[in-house]
Amino acid sequence: MIEKIKNAKGFLFDLDGVFIQSGRSLPGAQETIKILQEREIPFRFLTNTTTKSRNTLHMSLLELGIKCEQEHIFSAGYSGIKTIIEMGYPTCYLYISDDLKRDYGIFKLDVNNPEIVVIGDYEKWNFELLNQAFNYVINGAQILALHMGKYYKVDSGLRLDAGAIVKALEYATGEKATVIGKPNVSFFKSALDDINLNPSDVVMVGDDLYNDIYGAQRLKIPGILVKTGKYHSGMLESSNIKPDGLIDSIEDIAKIISN
């Protein structure tokens, strides 16, 4: 594992639970980015977080001392925009945060009979809204899931993620969602293409066995699981997904590279 990290020509990183959590940076976050930049090792953030627009997320990282360019951030929310454009600008109903809606202002919204329902991180779910989304899909709307996260970690504990809502709609309607973010192979490939490296040249570091590790390994990218964020005792024993390595925190990346 140490050799994989030391020999990596580039890195793909998850954000939440690895570099940040509940609006603060985690130990080693700033140091890791600084060392990578000093050694001119390219990196990209692959995040399923859709609570913030790409610009807001970038500003938040800078405020936390995590120095990067906006183009370094591959967010599921931003990739969703490109997908809708490729679909020919269908009419939408958005179950996403108010901040992310700023990025989706180029699309026509339809509260009566949308062609797609877009589901991301959304704090306002109740039965009425779930039933509304269900009826949109029953009447022909496609489900566009910005990601399929099961849960995530905040300081107060674990919280259900958007994947639970998407699965409920799939079950009730019999329709299959189009998934944008991790573990979608195309999501990883877009980041690889951006840094112009082969899968064997990079390492993916994340706290999610399915979205981060399995997603990366599907493209033959080594996946390193970090024991922060949503990591918990028994995670490895209860899964068939085996990471290529295990580290205590992102701080270990900085230590391994600098030694």
Protein Blocks (a to p, Z undefined) as FASTA:
>chain_A
ZZmmmmpgbdcddfehplggghiacehklmmmmmmmmnopacddddfbfkbcfklmmmmm
mmnopacdfklpccfklmmmmmmmmnoppacdddddfklmmmmmmpccdfklccbdcddd
dfkbcfklmmmmmmmmmnopacddfbfcfbdcdfkbccddfklmmmmmmmmnopacddfb
dcbfklmmmmmmmnopafklpccddfbfklmmmmmmmnopacdddfehjbcehklmmpcb
dcfbdcfblklmmmmmmZZ
